[in-house]
C-alpha cells in the first residue's frame, strides 16, 4: 500500500485524525485468530512499536522491548509474533513469559527497557486476548501515541521500507527471574515494621498471571494463605473464579474463618476484597480507607485522590468529610495515572478495584492494593468490615442501553436536555452520567442519589429515551 493509498484506508484515516480504531480503553482486545487479535496484527504492532521507538528516541543501539503474557493458550503465539515484529525492525525482544500486567510494567522500568508489551485480555475468557503497551517508565501509552501506532500499522509499505539490514536483525533474550523480581518489588512496599504472621488469607488467582507470584508474596510476609485458582491450563483463566466470581472466594473465607479474601483478575491488575463475614467490599470503600490512612501518615500528596466518573458519590462525600478532594477522570486506570502525574498526586483508582499507588507502581496492581489494605488493617487493628463501614455508599443504578449510534449520547440535544433535567431533580446529592461504551454498542446510563426509588425511576426514563433516540 502506497502512502497515498494508506491515507485513504479507514484505519489510517481514523488514526491520522487522532481517533483510535484498534486501541480501546485498555489496549487492543478481541477474539483470538479474528481481526484484530491475529498473529499478523501482533507482528505488525511489534514492527510499528519498534519503528516508533527508533524514530522518537534516536537510539544509538537496538530498541529494547520487554514482552510478557498471562496464562491463555494463545499467549505463546502472540508473544512470538510480537517478538518477530520487534526483531525485524532491529529491536531486541526480552521475553518474561507469564507475569501479571503490573509486574511487566515494573520490569520494563527496572530493566531500563524502551517499552513493554503485555499480552492479556484481563478478566475476559480464554478465547479472547489483548495487547497493552507501556512506555520505558512503565506507564500506559497516551491516546495520541496509540493513534500514531495505528497509522504506522496501516501503512505497511513504510514499515517495509524501514526494515533493518540482515546484520541488524534483533535477538530474543529470556528473563528467567521475572517472577522473582516482581515478588521482591511487591514485598518491598509492605512496611518493615509490620508482619502478616497470624493473618489468614484466601487468595484467588483466577488461574491467571499471578498464580505463582501472588502466593509467594503473602506467604513470604508470614500470612497463612489458602489458595484458589492456581492450576492454569490455558483454558480456565477467569473460568468461574477470580474477580468476576468473588462468591467462590467468599465461600472459602467463611469455611476457613479467614480474616480476608482477595480475588484477582486474569492479569492481576485489580482485586476484589472479601471481609471476614464473606461480604464483598466495594472498590470505592477500599479507596477511601487507603486514602484516609495515607493522609493520617502525611503521605497523601496534596490531600487529593483521583478516581473515575464511575466512582460512587458516597466516596466523594466521605473524602470531603476527611478534608480530601476527589478529582474525576475518564473511565480507565490509565486516565487515572495520567491525572496523578499531571497534578502531582500519588493515589487514585477505579471502583472496579484498579488502585494506583504511584509511590510504588505505575499502574493498577491487585497484589499491591491487597498489601496496602492489609497495612491499614494491621496498623489500626481493625477488621476490613469495620474500616469499610466508615464510608456509606449512595444507591446507584447502572443500565446498559443497546444503541446503534452510542457516540451521539454526549451531543444529542434531547439527551442533553434530559440529563440537565435529571440533574436539577437530583440536586447536589445525586449524579447522572451517560457515556458510550468503549468496547460494545451500548450507552451506559448511571444514576446515584439518596432516594433509591427515585433514581430507579429516573434511570428507566433515561434508558427509554436514549434507546428511542439512538436506534
Helices and strands as residue ranges (DSSP letters): H 3-8, H 10-16, E 28-31, H 39-57, E 63-69, H 75-88, E 91-98, H 101-110, E 115-119, E 128-135, H 143-154, H 156-161, G 166-168, E 172-174, H 178-187, E 200-204, H 213-220, E 224-228, G 242-245, H 246-256, E 260-264, E 271-274, E 280-281, H 283-296, G 301-303, E 304-308, H 313-321, E 325-329, H 333-343, E 347-349, E 355-357, H 366-380, H 384-388, E 395-402, G 406-410, H 413-426, G 427-429, E 430-436, E 442-449, H 452-469
